[in-house]
């Protein structure tokens, strides 16, 4: 297929690019600047602003694509003109949204694609939901060939998938407690970027996905304590110290985390991925989090520059734990 990525040079986008090339697709990527990550050999790169439809039209020069994937639409204004442009240039338009659009607290578990969506406060999720509504209106009114894809919490070897990042690992290695919100037992799901890519690429050009939203999630269930303990085990920490504090207490010391804790991370999130497995028969994640955690540690331990500690966050955690 001829596939176009709007953006897509970040973590999950670059993994999807590698998977698309591996499966033999002809991939073009449009970015405004230099990609943050190296692109696979054979990928054609165009320079342009994907948030300006008129400029994007000129950049693409009327070429048609079997599937277009928008990785960088964060507000409806950034999608202005896309239904008109790609309604004529693409057989499918895939919008990368987020599972954070689902209402918190979740009325019932597990979450499916038809679960209530509502997010009036958390800006990132609120704006993604507005994008979904804008594009869905175009599908309903004009048959715009839309597919909405919602990743949950993704990571790869470059990312420590906790809010404190590498600071949490260094604290545990030095015998100081990592701070975990709540009592550490709320449920969460993580998905390796490579597994996300293997789920996404078969959705491209899939006519059964037109008009659908698909939660692309692993189905694995972990508590936040398990996430921290698995990372600690991979880091060689035998008895990792953890300190449990309320989301409200953490937000006092870490104000930037207030919304994401209150409206996202503090809630248990379990997903039913039946629709994904129906559209991509045989899909199952390859990377367990235990294996992913070992990959994370190998990557960071290979280069001291990657092991960055946030001194302000470290001090905030000391205050939260009484300096232990």
N, C-alpha and C positions, 0 to 999 in steps of 0.2 A: 504494500500500500504506500501511497504518498501521504506522509504525516507531517503536520506542522505543529511545532511547539511555540507558544507565545510565552516567552520566558522559559523557565525549565532548566536553568543552569545551577539550581540550588541542590539541596540534599536529595529529595525524592525525585526531582526533575532529572537530575543527572543519572540517577539509577534507572529511571524509566527510559532515558535516552539510550543508555547502554543496552537495556533489554530490547528495545525496539530495533536497534541495529543488529543485535544478536539474532533476532527473529527474521532479519532480512528486509526490513522496511526501509524505504527511502525517506530519511528524516531531514527536515529543515527547522532550524531554530532561529527565532527573532529575538534579539536582545538589544537594549539601548547602549550598553557598554560592554566591556570585556567580561566574558563569563567568569563566575567565581570559581568554577571547577572545570577541569579539563574535559573537553567533549570527546566522544569516541571518534576514531578515524572514519572518514567518509561522511560525516555530518556536515551539511551545508549551513553556514551561519550568515544571516542577514542582520544588518544594523538598522534599527528603527524603534520608534516609541509605540509600543503596543497599546498604550492608553489613548492614543490619538488616531481615530478611525481613518481620517483623511490621509494622514501620513502613512498609516499602515497599508491602506489601499495602494498607494504609490509604491511602497516597498515591495508588495507582493506582485504587482504588475499583472493582475488578473489570473494568476495561476490557480488551478483548482486542486483541492486536497480531499482525500478519502476521510481524513479525520483531523480536526484541529483541537489542540489541548491548551486551555488557558490556565497557566499556573500562577499568574500574577494579577488576577482581578480581585481587589479587596474592597472596593466601593462601587455602587452602581454607576457613578460618574465615569469610572475607569472602563466601563463596558459600553458607554454611549456609542451607538452606531454599529456595534458588533453584530446584532441580529440582521441588520440590513446588509452589512458587508459579507458576512459569512453565510447568510441564507442563500447567497448565490455562488459562493466559492467552495463550500464544504458540504460533504455528505453527512457529516456529524460534527457537532461542536461539544466538546467535553469541558465542563467547568469544574475546576478543583475547588471544592468547598471545604467544610470541616464538620466533624461530628460534634463540635462544640455548639452547633446551632440547636441541638435538642434541649428542651426545657429542663431546667433544674429547679427543684428536685425532680427527678424523672418520675412520672406518674406510675409507671409499671415497668418491670424488667422481664426479659431482656429488651433492649432497644431494637426496633426494626425501622425500616425506612418510613413507615407510616406513623411512627411515634410523634407526639406533639413537638413542634419546633417553636421556640420562643426564647428570646434573649434581649431584654430591654436595657441591660446595663453594660455587660462585658463587650467593649467596643469592637474587638476583632470579630467575635462571633455574631454580634448584632449586624455588622456591615456585611459579613458573608451571607447571612440570611436575607438581607435586603437584595444582594446580588442574585441569589437563587430566585427570589420573587420576581425580579425584573426580567430575568431570562425565561422563567416559566411563563410569564405573561406573553412573551413573544412566541413561545411554543404553542400556547393555547390559541392565540389570535391568528398566527400566520404559518404554523407548522414548522417553525424554526427547529432544526434537528438537534435538540438539546439532550445531553446526558449529564447529570450531576453526579460527581464522584466525591465521596466524603471520606478522607482519611481520618483516623483518630490520632493517637500519639505515635509518631514515627521517629526512628533514630537510625544512625549507622555508626561506624567505628569512631567517627569524629565527634560524637555527641554523647555526653553523659545525661541520660534522660530523667534527671531530677532538677528541680528549680535551681538548686545550689550549684549544679554542674560539678566541675572538678574540685571545687572547694569542699564539697562533702567528702570526697575520697581522701583528700589530704588531711582533713580533720580526723577521720577514722584511723588513718595510718599513724597519726601522731598521738592517738589515744584520746582525742577529744570527741564528744558526741556529735553526730550529725543530727540536725533537727528535722523531725518528721511531723507533718501536720496531723492533727487529731490524735487518735490512738494507734494509727498505723494500719488499721484493719479495713479501711474503705477499699473497694475493689477497682481495679484499673486494667487497661489493656495496652500493650505495647506491640509495635510491628516494625520489623526491620525494613529499611528502605528497599532492599533487594526483593523481599517478599511482596511489598507493595507494588513494585514494578512488574513482577510476574503476574500479579492479579490485574493490574491496570491494562497492560498492553493487549491482552485478548479482548478487552472491552472495546478497543478501537476498531471501527468499522463493523461493529456488531449491531445489526439492525434491530435486534430484540431489545437493545439498551436505549433506543431512541424514546424520549419522553419519560425515561425512568431516572430515579435517583438510586445510587448504589453506595452502601456503606462498605468501604474497603478496609476491613479490619481482620485481625488474625484469629480472633475467637479465644485467644489465651486469656486467662484470668489470673491476676496477681494482686496481692495487697501491696500497699506502699512500703510496709516493712519488708516484704519479700523482695521488692525491687532493690531497696537499699542493701539488704543482706546478700543478695545475689551479686551485686556490684562489689561488695566488700569481699566476698569469697574469691571473686576473680582477681581482686587486688591483693590477695594473700593475707587478708586480715582475719585471724581466727575467731576473735571475740569482739566484733564491732560494737562500739557504744552507740546507742540511739537515744535521743531525747524527744519525747512526745509533747508537743505544745499545741494549743488551740490555734485555728486559723486566724482568729481575731488577735491573739497575742503575737503571732508571727508578723501580722500585717502592721502592728504598731512599730516594730523594729525594721520591717522591710515593706514600706508603703507601696512600692511598685508591684508587689505581689498581691495586693488586696483583692483586686477584681478576679484574677485567675484562681486564687484560692477559694474565694466565696462562691463564685459562679461556675467553677469547673472542677478543680482538683479535689475538693473536699467531698464530692459526691461519688458514690459508687456507680460505675459505668460498665454494664455488661451488654454485649451485642449479639444479636442473632444474624449470622451472615449467610442465611439460606439463599437469599437472592443472589449474592455474589457467587455462591457455589453452583447455582442454577445457570447463571450466565457464563461462568467459567468452569465447566465441568472438570472435576478432578483437582481443583485448586486446594492446596494445603500449604501452610508456611513451612519453609525449610529451616529457618533459623530460630532455635529456641532462645529464650532470653539468657539462659546460662551461657550458651555459645556466643551470643551477641555481646554479653558482658566481658567475656575473655577477649573478644576482638577489640572492644573499647580499650581495655587495659593495655593490650599489646601495642596499640596505636599510640596511646598517650605516653607509655613508658619508653617508647623508642626515641622520644625527642623531648627534652626538658622544656622547650619553648611551648609545647602543647599543654603542659601541666600548669595552667594559670589559676592562681588563687586570688579571689576577690577579698582584699584586706578589709574593706568595709563590711562585707557580708560575714566574714570570719568574726569580726568584732561584734556584730549584731548577734550572731549565734552564741558568742561568749556571754553576752548580756542575758540572752534567753535561758542559758543553762547555768547561770551563776558562776561563769568562769571555769567550769569543769572541762 
